[in-house]
Amino acid sequence: MSRRRFYFTQQNWLAGCLVGAFVCLVGAVFLLFCLSILVRGNASRKWGFTLGTLSQITRTKHGSGIESVRYVYHFGTNRFESTRTDFGLAKSRANGVLLGKRVGDSVLVYFDPESPGKSVLIRGPDQNVKIMCGISALVCVLGIVVFVLAARTGGIAR
């Protein structure tokens, strides 16, 4: 049984380069998105806190999770309103903090003292963001590998 090696041919080397570049670009864009969430989440660990009030809470149809939340808080003489629960890709961490909470209940709000309009209910980035950064980096590397393999053959028929 002979082993066949895959080579890019004259017909498909350009397509291979384009696919590799596209996969790398998609991975890079998602990696930058995840890294921005990671950086902002890490910065939120140093934020101040205050008590806020839940003004709206929407649960999932099953009632076991949080679909959306809105809360109000004050800093100095200014009143702020926000819907951000955390720096993550899903609202799963918010479920634990908001379990049993109702409209009008108090919540601990973490806010950026330099820009008090930025706030979260949970400091720090979600662990899933770190995993998604790794997956995005792997997708980017895969795109580079496909691009390089296609480009190296340069359309040479074998």
Buried (B, 14 or more C-beta within 10 A) or exposed (E): EEEEEEBBEEEBBEEBBEBBBEBBEBBBEBBEBBBEBBEBBEBBEEBEEBEBBBBEBEBEEEEEBBEEBBBBBBBEEEEBEBEBBBBBBEBBBBBEBBEEBEEEEEBEBBBBEEEBEBBBBBBBBBEBBBEBBEBBBEBBEBBBEBBEBBBEBEBEEE
